[in-house]
Amino acid sequence: MSGLRKRTIAIVTIALFAFGLSAAAVYAATTKHHGPNGDRYAKAHRHHRHGFPPSVTRFDLSGYKIQTKYTLGTNTGNTFEQTYTGDMVQGVPVEGPNVGKTFAPAHYVALPVAPKTLYITWVLDDGTIIDAFVMNFRTGVVFDYNPTPGHPESSGTVKILEKGTNRIP
């Protein structure tokens, strides 16, 4: 056999071997999340069984007093205490340029959206949303969006000053 023919056969053999290994790796990677019977939905079922399932169940913040301190956006320099009772909330500025301003109590809706994270909206009697928050109590970060023109988003820290009877999921 000529030297060229031997090299060609060796290169083709190595290429086929590499292709076979690649195919095996792709197959293993795409099947490792399947269940024992090849169930393609096993990962999703495991997530709901052990992860954070989707929910639209309202969370009752009665008894909670939460402090938000803003370092970014419109509310920079302000610190507020939010006291939750029943379906009502009262926000009071305790530090910063807004101290002395009075905000009317509002209704609220709180939804758990991730572990230790709530999406909270403040709502007027007519259903108008006046403020919306995402509060992550694990990381201590708050995002605040006020839909009123001229009052855009803010972000900062959040902490619980007083706990209510319901544990934040």
Buried (B, 14 or more C-beta within 10 A) or exposed (E): EEEEEEEEEEEEEEEEEEEEEEEEEEEEEEEEEEEEEEEEEBEEEEEEEEEBEEEEEEBBBEBBBBBBBBEEBBBBEBBBBBBBBEBBBBBBBEBBEBEEEEBEEBBBBBBBBEEBBBBBBBBEEEEEBBBBBBBBBEEBBBBBBBEEEEBEBBBBBBEBEEEBEEEBB
